[in-house]
Amino acid sequence: MTTQPTTWPENVIARYLTVGGATVDITYMPADGLRAVCQGERCPWQDREFTGTAYDDSVEDVDRKITTALLPLQIRAQRHAETCRAMPKPTA
Ligand SMILES: [Zn+2]
């Protein structure tokens, strides 16, 4: 059984465990939108989704736009996590 870290990296808002034991991390950065990156060693898979947030959006607007844009990206991240066998590089 793999032990999971108790904290997630900064800006990670959703995370999927791959069959290879790595994670697909979805991050949100205001200037960058939503980005999904597989952490399996040398796995080239990544994906993104634009949120359309603007600097003058209210917190509620930003939240709503993130949630809307996140759904399709979550589905694709989940699909990749179910098939990716790239393992994370050992840290030691
Ligand atoms: Zn992968």
PDB file of the backbone (N, CA, C, O) and the ligand in Angstrom, with CONECT records:
HET     ZN  A 101       1
ATOM      1  N   MET A   1       0.847  -1.197   0.000  1.00  0.00           N
ATOM      2  CA  MET A   1       0.000   0.000   0.000  1.00  0.00           C
ATOM      3  C   MET A   1       0.877   1.240   0.000  1.00  0.00           C
ATOM      4  O   MET A   1       1.767   1.394   0.837  1.00  0.00           O
ATOM      5  N   THR A   2       0.612   2.105  -0.941  1.00  0.00           N
ATOM      6  CA  THR A   2       1.364   3.348  -1.041  1.00  0.00           C
ATOM      7  C   THR A   2       0.840   4.342  -0.009  1.00  0.00           C
ATOM      8  O   THR A   2      -0.369   4.532   0.125  1.00  0.00           O
ATOM      9  N   THR A   3       1.749   4.965   0.708  1.00  0.00           N
ATOM     10  CA  THR A   3       1.313   6.004   1.638  1.00  0.00           C
ATOM     11  C   THR A   3       1.258   7.334   0.896  1.00  0.00           C
ATOM     12  O   THR A   3       2.143   7.663   0.106  1.00  0.00           O
ATOM     13  N   GLN A   4       0.218   8.076   1.163  1.00  0.00           N
ATOM     14  CA  GLN A   4       0.028   9.353   0.494  1.00  0.00           C
ATOM     15  C   GLN A   4       0.548  10.480   1.372  1.00  0.00           C
ATOM     16  O   GLN A   4       0.359  10.466   2.589  1.00  0.00           O
ATOM     17  N   PRO A   5       1.208  11.462   0.748  1.00  0.00           N
ATOM     18  CA  PRO A   5       1.639  12.620   1.529  1.00  0.00           C
ATOM     19  C   PRO A   5       0.427  13.341   2.104  1.00  0.00           C
ATOM     20  O   PRO A   5      -0.636  13.366   1.483  1.00  0.00           O
ATOM     21  N   THR A   6       0.582  13.927   3.289  1.00  0.00           N
ATOM     22  CA  THR A   6      -0.550  14.568   3.946  1.00  0.00           C
ATOM     23  C   THR A   6      -0.829  15.956   3.383  1.00  0.00           C
ATOM     24  O   THR A   6      -1.931  16.482   3.542  1.00  0.00           O
ATOM     25  N   THR A   7       0.153  16.543   2.734  1.00  0.00           N
ATOM     26  CA  THR A   7      -0.082  17.847   2.126  1.00  0.00           C
ATOM     27  C   THR A   7       0.136  17.766   0.622  1.00  0.00           C
ATOM     28  O   THR A   7       0.959  16.982   0.150  1.00  0.00           O
ATOM     29  N   TRP A   8      -0.585  18.559  -0.113  1.00  0.00           N
ATOM     30  CA  TRP A   8      -0.428  18.622  -1.554  1.00  0.00           C
ATOM     31  C   TRP A   8       0.466  19.803  -1.903  1.00  0.00           C
ATOM     32  O   TRP A   8       0.563  20.769  -1.146  1.00  0.00           O
ATOM     33  N   PRO A   9       1.117  19.714  -3.060  1.00  0.00           N
ATOM     34  CA  PRO A   9       1.930  20.868  -3.484  1.00  0.00           C
ATOM     35  C   PRO A   9       1.065  22.120  -3.634  1.00  0.00           C
ATOM     36  O   PRO A   9      -0.148  22.035  -3.827  1.00  0.00           O
ATOM     37  N   GLU A  10       1.707  23.268  -3.544  1.00  0.00           N
ATOM     38  CA  GLU A  10       1.009  24.538  -3.658  1.00  0.00           C
ATOM     39  C   GLU A  10       0.249  24.617  -4.984  1.00  0.00           C
ATOM     40  O   GLU A  10       0.741  24.167  -6.018  1.00  0.00           O
ATOM     41  N   ASN A  11      -0.940  25.186  -4.941  1.00  0.00           N
ATOM     42  CA  ASN A  11      -1.799  25.417  -6.108  1.00  0.00           C
ATOM     43  C   ASN A  11      -2.461  24.167  -6.678  1.00  0.00           C
ATOM     44  O   ASN A  11      -3.224  24.266  -7.638  1.00  0.00           O
ATOM     45  N   VAL A  12      -2.185  22.992  -6.107  1.00  0.00           N
ATOM     46  CA  VAL A  12      -2.867  21.785  -6.568  1.00  0.00           C
ATOM     47  C   VAL A  12      -4.273  21.768  -5.986  1.00  0.00           C
ATOM     48  O   VAL A  12      -4.448  21.837  -4.769  1.00  0.00           O
ATOM     49  N   ILE A  13      -5.286  21.673  -6.867  1.00  0.00           N
ATOM     50  CA  ILE A  13      -6.667  21.693  -6.386  1.00  0.00           C
ATOM     51  C   ILE A  13      -7.375  20.359  -6.584  1.00  0.00           C
ATOM     52  O   ILE A  13      -8.453  20.138  -6.031  1.00  0.00           O
ATOM     53  N   ALA A  14      -6.775  19.470  -7.369  1.00  0.00           N
ATOM     54  CA  ALA A  14      -7.327  18.123  -7.539  1.00  0.00           C
ATOM     55  C   ALA A  14      -6.185  17.195  -7.909  1.00  0.00           C
ATOM     56  O   ALA A  14      -5.217  17.604  -8.550  1.00  0.00           O
ATOM     57  N   ARG A  15      -6.310  15.926  -7.492  1.00  0.00           N
ATOM     58  CA  ARG A  15      -5.205  15.019  -7.677  1.00  0.00           C
ATOM     59  C   ARG A  15      -5.740  13.613  -7.913  1.00  0.00           C
ATOM     60  O   ARG A  15      -6.668  13.179  -7.231  1.00  0.00           O
ATOM     61  N   TYR A  16      -5.161  12.901  -8.871  1.00  0.00           N
ATOM     62  CA  TYR A  16      -5.603  11.543  -9.197  1.00  0.00           C
ATOM     63  C   TYR A  16      -4.422  10.602  -9.083  1.00  0.00           C
ATOM     64  O   TYR A  16      -3.327  10.910  -9.556  1.00  0.00           O
ATOM     65  N   LEU A  17      -4.639   9.465  -8.462  1.00  0.00           N
ATOM     66  CA  LEU A  17      -3.598   8.456  -8.323  1.00  0.00           C
ATOM     67  C   LEU A  17      -3.591   7.586  -9.578  1.00  0.00           C
ATOM     68  O   LEU A  17      -4.628   7.035  -9.949  1.00  0.00           O
ATOM     69  N   THR A  18      -2.446   7.455 -10.231  1.00  0.00           N
ATOM     70  CA  THR A  18      -2.356   6.631 -11.439  1.00  0.00           C
ATOM     71  C   THR A  18      -2.112   5.176 -11.065  1.00  0.00           C
ATOM     72  O   THR A  18      -1.729   4.877  -9.934  1.00  0.00           O
ATOM     73  N   VAL A  19      -2.334   4.267 -12.020  1.00  0.00           N
ATOM     74  CA  VAL A  19      -2.082   2.850 -11.754  1.00  0.00           C
ATOM     75  C   VAL A  19      -0.600   2.587 -11.553  1.00  0.00           C
ATOM     76  O   VAL A  19      -0.230   1.574 -10.960  1.00  0.00           O
ATOM     77  N   GLY A  20       0.262   3.486 -12.040  1.00  0.00           N
ATOM     78  CA  GLY A  20       1.701   3.337 -11.845  1.00  0.00           C
ATOM     79  C   GLY A  20       2.174   3.872 -10.502  1.00  0.00           C
ATOM     80  O   GLY A  20       3.356   3.763 -10.174  1.00  0.00           O
ATOM     81  N   GLY A  21       1.261   4.453  -9.715  1.00  0.00           N
ATOM     82  CA  GLY A  21       1.615   4.954  -8.384  1.00  0.00           C
ATOM     83  C   GLY A  21       2.047   6.409  -8.377  1.00  0.00           C
ATOM     84  O   GLY A  21       2.450   6.932  -7.338  1.00  0.00           O
ATOM     85  N   ALA A  22       1.969   7.067  -9.526  1.00  0.00           N
ATOM     86  CA  ALA A  22       2.268   8.508  -9.578  1.00  0.00           C
ATOM     87  C   ALA A  22       0.951   9.267  -9.378  1.00  0.00           C
ATOM     88  O   ALA A  22      -0.076   8.662  -9.074  1.00  0.00           O
ATOM     89  N   THR A  23       0.985  10.561  -9.546  1.00  0.00           N
ATOM     90  CA  THR A  23      -0.251  11.334  -9.467  1.00  0.00           C
ATOM     91  C   THR A  23      -0.388  12.214 -10.704  1.00  0.00           C
ATOM     92  O   THR A  23       0.601  12.606 -11.324  1.00  0.00           O
ATOM     93  N   VAL A  24      -1.619  12.507 -11.039  1.00  0.00           N
ATOM     94  CA  VAL A  24      -1.915  13.561 -12.004  1.00  0.00           C
ATOM     95  C   VAL A  24      -2.389  14.733 -11.168  1.00  0.00           C
ATOM     96  O   VAL A  24      -3.404  14.645 -10.478  1.00  0.00           O
ATOM     97  N   ASP A  25      -1.657  15.822 -11.230  1.00  0.00           N
ATOM     98  CA  ASP A  25      -1.973  16.998 -10.420  1.00  0.00           C
ATOM     99  C   ASP A  25      -2.641  18.069 -11.268  1.00  0.00           C
ATOM    100  O   ASP A  25      -2.145  18.424 -12.338  1.00  0.00           O
ATOM    101  N   ILE A  26      -3.747  18.573 -10.796  1.00  0.00           N
ATOM    102  CA  ILE A  26      -4.403  19.703 -11.457  1.00  0.00           C
ATOM    103  C   ILE A  26      -4.158  20.941 -10.618  1.00  0.00           C
ATOM    104  O   ILE A  26      -4.492  20.988  -9.434  1.00  0.00           O
ATOM    105  N   THR A  27      -3.562  21.951 -11.258  1.00  0.00           N
ATOM    106  CA  THR A  27      -3.268  23.194 -10.559  1.00  0.00           C
ATOM    107  C   THR A  27      -4.073  24.332 -11.180  1.00  0.00           C
ATOM    108  O   THR A  27      -4.436  24.292 -12.356  1.00  0.00           O
ATOM    109  N   TYR A  28      -4.339  25.342 -10.363  1.00  0.00           N
ATOM    110  CA  TYR A  28      -4.938  26.572 -10.870  1.00  0.00           C
ATOM    111  C   TYR A  28      -4.031  27.741 -10.557  1.00  0.00           C
ATOM    112  O   TYR A  28      -3.653  27.977  -9.410  1.00  0.00           O
ATOM    113  N   MET A  29      -3.691  28.466 -11.612  1.00  0.00           N
ATOM    114  CA  MET A  29      -2.928  29.704 -11.462  1.00  0.00           C
ATOM    115  C   MET A  29      -3.698  30.775 -12.221  1.00  0.00           C
ATOM    116  O   MET A  29      -4.059  30.563 -13.378  1.00  0.00           O
ATOM    117  N   PRO A  30      -3.958  31.928 -11.592  1.00  0.00           N
ATOM    118  CA  PRO A  30      -4.770  32.958 -12.242  1.00  0.00           C
ATOM    119  C   PRO A  30      -4.295  33.305 -13.661  1.00  0.00           C
ATOM    120  O   PRO A  30      -5.122  33.479 -14.555  1.00  0.00           O
ATOM    121  N   ALA A  31      -3.003  33.408 -13.876  1.00  0.00           N
ATOM    122  CA  ALA A  31      -2.503  33.808 -15.188  1.00  0.00           C
ATOM    123  C   ALA A  31      -2.427  32.643 -16.171  1.00  0.00           C
ATOM    124  O   ALA A  31      -2.225  32.840 -17.369  1.00  0.00           O
ATOM    125  N   ASP A  32      -2.586  31.460 -15.662  1.00  0.00           N
ATOM    126  CA  ASP A  32      -2.273  30.253 -16.427  1.00  0.00           C
ATOM    127  C   ASP A  32      -3.510  29.370 -16.651  1.00  0.00           C
ATOM    128  O   ASP A  32      -3.505  28.507 -17.528  1.00  0.00           O
ATOM    129  N   GLY A  33      -4.537  29.582 -15.879  1.00  0.00           N
ATOM    130  CA  GLY A  33      -5.720  28.731 -15.954  1.00  0.00           C
ATOM    131  C   GLY A  33      -5.483  27.408 -15.261  1.00  0.00           C
ATOM    132  O   GLY A  33      -4.657  27.301 -14.355  1.00  0.00           O
ATOM    133  N   LEU A  34      -6.220  26.405 -15.698  1.00  0.00           N
ATOM    134  CA  LEU A  34      -6.113  25.081 -15.095  1.00  0.00           C
ATOM    135  C   LEU A  34      -5.153  24.235 -15.909  1.00  0.00           C
ATOM    136  O   LEU A  34      -5.202  24.230 -17.139  1.00  0.00           O
ATOM    137  N   ARG A  35      -4.288  23.530 -15.224  1.00  0.00           N
ATOM    138  CA  ARG A  35      -3.307  22.701 -15.910  1.00  0.00           C
ATOM    139  C   ARG A  35      -3.238  21.355 -15.202  1.00  0.00           C
ATOM    140  O   ARG A  35      -3.163  21.286 -13.975  1.00  0.00           O
ATOM    141  N   ALA A  36      -3.264  20.291 -15.991  1.00  0.00           N
ATOM    142  CA  ALA A  36      -3.124  18.941 -15.452  1.00  0.00           C
ATOM    143  C   ALA A  36      -1.803  18.367 -15.943  1.00  0.00           C
ATOM    144  O   ALA A  36      -1.520  18.374 -17.141  1.00  0.00           O
ATOM    145  N   VAL A  37      -1.006  17.874 -15.021  1.00  0.00           N
ATOM    146  CA  VAL A  37       0.301  17.322 -15.365  1.00  0.00           C
ATOM    147  C   VAL A  37       0.467  15.975 -14.683  1.00  0.00           C
ATOM    148  O   VAL A  37       0.235  15.847 -13.481  1.00  0.00           O
ATOM    149  N   CYS A  38       0.872  14.966 -15.456  1.00  0.00           N
ATOM    150  CA  CYS A  38       1.155  13.657 -14.882  1.00  0.00           C
ATOM    151  C   CYS A  38       2.555  13.668 -14.285  1.00  0.00           C
ATOM    152  O   CYS A  38       3.511  14.110 -14.922  1.00  0.00           O
ATOM    153  N   GLN A  39       2.665  13.175 -13.050  1.00  0.00           N
ATOM    154  CA  GLN A  39       3.954  13.178 -12.353  1.00  0.00           C
ATOM    155  C   GLN A  39       4.729  11.874 -12.553  1.00  0.00           C
ATOM    156  O   GLN A  39       5.796  11.693 -11.966  1.00  0.00           O
ATOM    157  N   GLY A  40       4.203  10.973 -13.370  1.00  0.00           N
ATOM    158  CA  GLY A  40       4.934   9.759 -13.693  1.00  0.00           C
ATOM    159  C   GLY A  40       6.224  10.132 -14.427  1.00  0.00           C
ATOM    160  O   GLY A  40       6.217  11.007 -15.292  1.00  0.00           O
ATOM    161  N   GLU A  41       7.318   9.476 -14.085  1.00  0.00           N
ATOM    162  CA  GLU A  41       8.612   9.839 -14.660  1.00  0.00           C
ATOM    163  C   GLU A  41       8.581   9.735 -16.185  1.00  0.00           C
ATOM    164  O   GLU A  41       8.276   8.678 -16.738  1.00  0.00           O
ATOM    165  N   ARG A  42       8.892  10.811 -16.838  1.00  0.00           N
ATOM    166  CA  ARG A  42       8.953  10.929 -18.296  1.00  0.00           C
ATOM    167  C   ARG A  42       7.623  10.692 -19.004  1.00  0.00           C
ATOM    168  O   ARG A  42       7.591  10.445 -20.210  1.00  0.00           O
ATOM    169  N   CYS A  43       6.560  10.764 -18.276  1.00  0.00           N
ATOM    170  CA  CYS A  43       5.251  10.685 -18.931  1.00  0.00           C
ATOM    171  C   CYS A  43       4.977  12.048 -19.559  1.00  0.00           C
ATOM    172  O   CYS A  43       4.998  13.065 -18.865  1.00  0.00           O
ATOM    173  N   PRO A  44       4.726  12.077 -20.852  1.00  0.00           N
ATOM    174  CA  PRO A  44       4.548  13.371 -21.528  1.00  0.00           C
ATOM    175  C   PRO A  44       3.138  13.939 -21.418  1.00  0.00           C
ATOM    176  O   PRO A  44       2.873  15.040 -21.901  1.00  0.00           O
ATOM    177  N   TRP A  45       2.224  13.188 -20.779  1.00  0.00           N
ATOM    178  CA  TRP A  45       0.831  13.644 -20.783  1.00  0.00           C
ATOM    179  C   TRP A  45       0.633  14.909 -19.966  1.00  0.00           C
ATOM    180  O   TRP A  45       1.061  14.996 -18.814  1.00  0.00           O
ATOM    181  N   GLN A  46      -0.005  15.862 -20.563  1.00  0.00           N
ATOM    182  CA  GLN A  46      -0.470  17.042 -19.843  1.00  0.00           C
ATOM    183  C   GLN A  46      -1.633  17.635 -20.615  1.00  0.00           C
ATOM    184  O   GLN A  46      -1.819  17.362 -21.801  1.00  0.00           O
ATOM    185  N   ASP A  47      -2.396  18.433 -19.936  1.00  0.00           N
ATOM    186  CA  ASP A  47      -3.601  18.982 -20.535  1.00  0.00           C
ATOM    187  C   ASP A  47      -3.916  20.286 -19.823  1.00  0.00           C
ATOM    188  O   ASP A  47      -3.406  20.546 -18.732  1.00  0.00           O
ATOM    189  N   ARG A  48      -4.749  21.098 -20.438  1.00  0.00           N
ATOM    190  CA  ARG A  48      -5.126  22.354 -19.774  1.00  0.00           C
ATOM    191  C   ARG A  48      -6.514  22.789 -20.179  1.00  0.00           C
ATOM    192  O   ARG A  48      -7.092  22.311 -21.155  1.00  0.00           O
ATOM    193  N   GLU A  49      -7.013  23.691 -19.408  1.00  0.00           N
ATOM    194  CA  GLU A  49      -8.353  24.217 -19.662  1.00  0.00           C
ATOM    195  C   GLU A  49      -8.327  25.675 -19.238  1.00  0.00           C
ATOM    196  O   GLU A  49      -7.838  26.015 -18.161  1.00  0.00           O
ATOM    197  N   PHE A  50      -8.859  26.533 -20.101  1.00  0.00           N
ATOM    198  CA  PHE A  50      -8.896  27.951 -19.759  1.00  0.00           C
ATOM    199  C   PHE A  50     -10.150  28.253 -18.939  1.00  0.00           C
ATOM    200  O   PHE A  50     -11.232  27.744 -19.231  1.00  0.00           O
ATOM    201  N   THR A  51      -9.993  29.082 -17.918  1.00  0.00           N
ATOM    202  CA  THR A  51     -11.118  29.374 -17.035  1.00  0.00           C
ATOM    203  C   THR A  51     -11.843  30.643 -17.458  1.00  0.00           C
ATOM    204  O   THR A  51     -13.018  30.824 -17.140  1.00  0.00           O
ATOM    205  N   GLY A  52     -11.150  31.522 -18.174  1.00  0.00           N
ATOM    206  CA  GLY A  52     -11.763  32.788 -18.562  1.00  0.00           C
ATOM    207  C   GLY A  52     -11.935  33.736 -17.391  1.00  0.00           C
ATOM    208  O   GLY A  52     -12.757  34.651 -17.457  1.00  0.00           O
ATOM    209  N   THR A  53     -11.178  33.539 -16.320  1.00  0.00           N
ATOM    210  CA  THR A  53     -11.283  34.455 -15.180  1.00  0.00           C
ATOM    211  C   THR A  53     -10.599  35.781 -15.530  1.00  0.00           C
ATOM    212  O   THR A  53      -9.621  35.820 -16.276  1.00  0.00           O
ATOM    213  N   ALA A  54     -11.133  36.843 -14.979  1.00  0.00           N
ATOM    214  CA  ALA A  54     -10.568  38.173 -15.193  1.00  0.00           C
ATOM    215  C   ALA A  54     -10.139  38.756 -13.853  1.00  0.00           C
ATOM    216  O   ALA A  54     -10.629  38.350 -12.799  1.00  0.00           O
ATOM    217  N   TYR A  55      -9.218  39.711 -13.909  1.00  0.00           N
ATOM    218  CA  TYR A  55      -8.665  40.256 -12.667  1.00  0.00           C
ATOM    219  C   TYR A  55      -9.717  40.932 -11.786  1.00  0.00           C
ATOM    220  O   TYR A  55      -9.564  41.016 -10.567  1.00  0.00           O
ATOM    221  N   ASP A  56     -10.798  41.417 -12.432  1.00  0.00           N
ATOM    222  CA  ASP A  56     -11.814  42.099 -11.639  1.00  0.00           C
ATOM    223  C   ASP A  56     -13.015  41.195 -11.304  1.00  0.00           C
ATOM    224  O   ASP A  56     -14.043  41.687 -10.839  1.00  0.00           O
ATOM    225  N   ASP A  57     -12.891  39.888 -11.537  1.00  0.00           N
ATOM    226  CA  ASP A  57     -13.940  38.945 -11.139  1.00  0.00           C
ATOM    227  C   ASP A  57     -14.037  38.878  -9.614  1.00  0.00           C
ATOM    228  O   ASP A  57     -13.035  39.012  -8.911  1.00  0.00           O
ATOM    229  N   SER A  58     -15.238  38.672  -9.121  1.00  0.00           N
ATOM    230  CA  SER A  58     -15.396  38.466  -7.685  1.00  0.00           C
ATOM    231  C   SER A  58     -14.910  37.066  -7.327  1.00  0.00           C
ATOM    232  O   SER A  58     -14.738  36.220  -8.205  1.00  0.00           O
ATOM    233  N   VAL A  59     -14.693  36.825  -6.052  1.00  0.00           N
ATOM    234  CA  VAL A  59     -14.253  35.510  -5.590  1.00  0.00           C
ATOM    235  C   VAL A  59     -15.251  34.437  -6.027  1.00  0.00           C
ATOM    236  O   VAL A  59     -14.864  33.333  -6.412  1.00  0.00           O
ATOM    237  N   GLU A  60     -16.549  34.780  -5.960  1.00  0.00           N
ATOM    238  CA  GLU A  60     -17.601  33.836  -6.354  1.00  0.00           C
ATOM    239  C   GLU A  60     -17.528  33.534  -7.851  1.00  0.00           C
ATOM    240  O   GLU A  60     -17.687  32.385  -8.261  1.00  0.00           O
ATOM    241  N   ASP A  61     -17.287  34.569  -8.671  1.00  0.00           N
ATOM    242  CA  ASP A  61     -17.160  34.375 -10.119  1.00  0.00           C
ATOM    243  C   ASP A  61     -15.978  33.467 -10.443  1.00  0.00           C
ATOM    244  O   ASP A  61     -16.083  32.560 -11.269  1.00  0.00           O
ATOM    245  N   VAL A  62     -14.860  33.727  -9.782  1.00  0.00           N
ATOM    246  CA  VAL A  62     -13.661  32.916 -10.018  1.00  0.00           C
ATOM    247  C   VAL A  62     -13.949  31.467  -9.654  1.00  0.00           C
ATOM    248  O   VAL A  62     -13.595  30.548 -10.393  1.00  0.00           O
ATOM    249  N   ASP A  63     -14.592  31.271  -8.510  1.00  0.00           N
ATOM    250  CA  ASP A  63     -14.943  29.931  -8.048  1.00  0.00           C
ATOM    251  C   ASP A  63     -15.831  29.197  -9.051  1.00  0.00           C
ATOM    252  O   ASP A  63     -15.605  28.030  -9.371  1.00  0.00           O
ATOM    253  N   ARG A  64     -16.833  29.902  -9.532  1.00  0.00           N
ATOM    254  CA  ARG A  64     -17.790  29.312 -10.480  1.00  0.00           C
ATOM    255  C   ARG A  64     -17.092  28.965 -11.802  1.00  0.00           C
ATOM    256  O   ARG A  64     -17.326  27.895 -12.363  1.00  0.00           O
ATOM    257  N   LYS A  65     -16.242  29.862 -12.295  1.00  0.00           N
ATOM    258  CA  LYS A  65     -15.533  29.618 -13.559  1.00  0.00           C
ATOM    259  C   LYS A  65     -14.563  28.448 -13.428  1.00  0.00           C
ATOM    260  O   LYS A  65     -14.420  27.646 -14.351  1.00  0.00           O
ATOM    261  N   ILE A  66     -13.897  28.353 -12.278  1.00  0.00           N
ATOM    262  CA  ILE A  66     -12.969  27.243 -12.058  1.00  0.00           C
ATOM    263  C   ILE A  66     -13.739  25.933 -12.050  1.00  0.00           C
ATOM    264  O   ILE A  66     -13.333  24.964 -12.692  1.00  0.00           O
ATOM    265  N   THR A  67     -14.848  25.904 -11.326  1.00  0.00           N
ATOM    266  CA  THR A  67     -15.642  24.679 -11.230  1.00  0.00           C
ATOM    267  C   THR A  67     -16.133  24.226 -12.601  1.00  0.00           C
ATOM    268  O   THR A  67     -16.084  23.038 -12.919  1.00  0.00           O
ATOM    269  N   THR A  68     -16.602  25.165 -13.408  1.00  0.00           N
ATOM    270  CA  THR A  68     -17.105  24.842 -14.745  1.00  0.00           C
ATOM    271  C   THR A  68     -15.991  24.294 -15.635  1.00  0.00           C
ATOM    272  O   THR A  68     -16.171  23.287 -16.318  1.00  0.00           O
ATOM    273  N   ALA A  69     -14.839  24.965 -15.621  1.00  0.00           N
ATOM    274  CA  ALA A  69     -13.732  24.555 -16.484  1.00  0.00           C
ATOM    275  C   ALA A  69     -13.067  23.280 -15.975  1.00  0.00           C
ATOM    276  O   ALA A  69     -12.472  22.522 -16.741  1.00  0.00           O
ATOM    277  N   LEU A  70     -13.180  23.063 -14.675  1.00  0.00           N
ATOM    278  CA  LEU A  70     -12.493  21.922 -14.056  1.00  0.00           C
ATOM    279  C   LEU A  70     -13.103  20.578 -14.461  1.00  0.00           C
ATOM    280  O   LEU A  70     -12.385  19.593 -14.633  1.00  0.00           O
ATOM    281  N   LEU A  71     -14.420  20.543 -14.610  1.00  0.00           N
ATOM    282  CA  LEU A  71     -15.099  19.269 -14.863  1.00  0.00           C
ATOM    283  C   LEU A  71     -14.543  18.471 -16.045  1.00  0.00           C
ATOM    284  O   LEU A  71     -14.167  17.313 -15.866  1.00  0.00           O
ATOM    285  N   PRO A  72     -14.481  19.052 -17.247  1.00  0.00           N
ATOM    286  CA  PRO A  72     -13.945  18.273 -18.375  1.00  0.00           C
ATOM    287  C   PRO A  72     -12.480  17.881 -18.171  1.00  0.00           C
ATOM    288  O   PRO A  72     -12.050  16.814 -18.608  1.00  0.00           O
ATOM    289  N   LEU A  73     -11.718  18.753 -17.503  1.00  0.00           N
ATOM    290  CA  LEU A  73     -10.309  18.441 -17.254  1.00  0.00           C
ATOM    291  C   LEU A  73     -10.181  17.291 -16.253  1.00  0.00           C
ATOM    292  O   LEU A  73      -9.303  16.439 -16.381  1.00  0.00           O
ATOM    293  N   GLN A  74     -11.072  17.280 -15.251  1.00  0.00           N
ATOM    294  CA  GLN A  74     -11.080  16.186 -14.278  1.00  0.00           C
ATOM    295  C   GLN A  74     -11.353  14.851 -14.965  1.00  0.00           C
ATOM    296  O   GLN A  74     -10.727  13.841 -14.645  1.00  0.00           O
ATOM    297  N   ILE A  75     -12.283  14.853 -15.900  1.00  0.00           N
ATOM    298  CA  ILE A  75     -12.628  13.619 -16.615  1.00  0.00           C
ATOM    299  C   ILE A  75     -11.416  13.112 -17.400  1.00  0.00           C
ATOM    300  O   ILE A  75     -11.123  11.916 -17.394  1.00  0.00           O
ATOM    301  N   ARG A  76     -10.711  14.030 -18.077  1.00  0.00           N
ATOM    302  CA  ARG A  76      -9.539  13.617 -18.865  1.00  0.00           C
ATOM    303  C   ARG A  76      -8.391  13.180 -17.953  1.00  0.00           C
ATOM    304  O   ARG A  76      -7.666  12.240 -18.279  1.00  0.00           O
ATOM    305  N   ALA A  77      -8.223  13.851 -16.819  1.00  0.00           N
ATOM    306  CA  ALA A  77      -7.167  13.484 -15.869  1.00  0.00           C
ATOM    307  C   ALA A  77      -7.442  12.101 -15.284  1.00  0.00           C
ATOM    308  O   ALA A  77      -6.537  11.279 -15.142  1.00  0.00           O
ATOM    309  N   GLN A  78      -8.710  11.861 -14.946  1.00  0.00           N
ATOM    310  CA  GLN A  78      -9.115  10.562 -14.407  1.00  0.00           C
ATOM    311  C   GLN A  78      -8.840   9.453 -15.429  1.00  0.00           C
ATOM    312  O   GLN A  78      -8.323   8.390 -15.088  1.00  0.00           O
ATOM    313  N   ARG A  79      -9.197   9.724 -16.683  1.00  0.00           N
ATOM    314  CA  ARG A  79      -9.000   8.751 -17.762  1.00  0.00           C
ATOM    315  C   ARG A  79      -7.508   8.429 -17.917  1.00  0.00           C
ATOM    316  O   ARG A  79      -7.140   7.265 -18.078  1.00  0.00           O
ATOM    317  N   HIS A  80      -6.657   9.448 -17.869  1.00  0.00           N
ATOM    318  CA  HIS A  80      -5.220   9.197 -17.983  1.00  0.00           C
ATOM    319  C   HIS A  80      -4.716   8.407 -16.780  1.00  0.00           C
ATOM    320  O   HIS A  80      -3.934   7.469 -16.934  1.00  0.00           O
ATOM    321  N   ALA A  81      -5.160   8.783 -15.587  1.00  0.00           N
ATOM    322  CA  ALA A  81      -4.710   8.109 -14.365  1.00  0.00           C
ATOM    323  C   ALA A  81      -5.066   6.621 -14.386  1.00  0.00           C
ATOM    324  O   ALA A  81      -4.337   5.798 -13.830  1.00  0.00           O
ATOM    325  N   GLU A  82      -6.174   6.281 -15.020  1.00  0.00           N
ATOM    326  CA  GLU A  82      -6.615   4.881 -15.074  1.00  0.00           C
ATOM    327  C   GLU A  82      -5.744   4.024 -15.984  1.00  0.00           C
ATOM    328  O   GLU A  82      -5.768   2.797 -15.881  1.00  0.00           O
ATOM    329  N   THR A  83      -4.970   4.653 -16.880  1.00  0.00           N
ATOM    330  CA  THR A  83      -4.189   3.885 -17.854  1.00  0.00           C
ATOM    331  C   THR A  83      -2.687   4.081 -17.734  1.00  0.00           C
ATOM    332  O   THR A  83      -1.927   3.272 -18.268  1.00  0.00           O
ATOM    333  N   CYS A  84      -2.229   5.135 -17.046  1.00  0.00           N
ATOM    334  CA  CYS A  84      -0.799   5.459 -17.035  1.00  0.00           C
ATOM    335  C   CYS A  84      -0.023   4.546 -16.075  1.00  0.00           C
ATOM    336  O   CYS A  84      -0.350   4.441 -14.893  1.00  0.00           O
ATOM    337  N   ARG A  85       0.995   3.899 -16.608  1.00  0.00           N
ATOM    338  CA  ARG A  85       1.827   3.015 -15.797  1.00  0.00           C
ATOM    339  C   ARG A  85       3.217   3.600 -15.536  1.00  0.00           C
ATOM    340  O   ARG A  85       4.088   2.907 -15.010  1.00  0.00           O
ATOM    341  N   ALA A  86       3.429   4.861 -15.897  1.00  0.00           N
ATOM    342  CA  ALA A  86       4.707   5.513 -15.594  1.00  0.00           C
ATOM    343  C   ALA A  86       4.815   5.697 -14.087  1.00  0.00           C
ATOM    344  O   ALA A  86       3.925   6.274 -13.463  1.00  0.00           O
ATOM    345  N   MET A  87       5.888   5.214 -13.511  1.00  0.00           N
ATOM    346  CA  MET A  87       6.064   5.302 -12.062  1.00  0.00           C
ATOM    347  C   MET A  87       6.751   6.610 -11.680  1.00  0.00           C
ATOM    348  O   MET A  87       7.488   7.190 -12.476  1.00  0.00           O
ATOM    349  N   PRO A  88       6.502   7.065 -10.458  1.00  0.00           N
ATOM    350  CA  PRO A  88       7.242   8.251 -10.011  1.00  0.00           C
ATOM    351  C   PRO A  88       8.704   7.882  -9.794  1.00  0.00           C
ATOM    352  O   PRO A  88       9.012   6.764  -9.382  1.00  0.00           O
ATOM    353  N   LYS A  89       9.592   8.812 -10.068  1.00  0.00           N
ATOM    354  CA  LYS A  89      11.013   8.567  -9.842  1.00  0.00           C
ATOM    355  C   LYS A  89      11.267   8.465  -8.341  1.00  0.00           C
ATOM    356  O   LYS A  89      10.776   9.297  -7.579  1.00  0.00           O
ATOM    357  N   PRO A  90      12.032   7.450  -7.899  1.00  0.00           N
ATOM    358  CA  PRO A  90      12.320   7.356  -6.456  1.00  0.00           C
ATOM    359  C   PRO A  90      13.021   8.612  -5.969  1.00  0.00           C
ATOM    360  O   PRO A  90      13.866   9.171  -6.667  1.00  0.00           O
ATOM    361  N   THR A  91      12.670   9.052  -4.772  1.00  0.00           N
ATOM    362  CA  THR A  91      13.261  10.290  -4.260  1.00  0.00           C
ATOM    363  C   THR A  91      14.618  10.047  -3.602  1.00  0.00           C
ATOM    364  O   THR A  91      15.436  10.961  -3.505  1.00  0.00           O
ATOM    365  N   ALA A  92      14.858   8.805  -3.147  1.00  0.00           N
ATOM    366  CA  ALA A  92      16.128   8.507  -2.468  1.00  0.00           C
ATOM    367  C   ALA A  92      17.236   8.212  -3.480  1.00  0.00           C
ATOM    368  O   ALA A  92      18.372   7.941  -3.090  1.00  0.00           O
TER     369      ALA A  92
HETATM  370 ZN    ZN A 101       1.131   9.570 -17.106  1.00  0.00          ZN2+
END
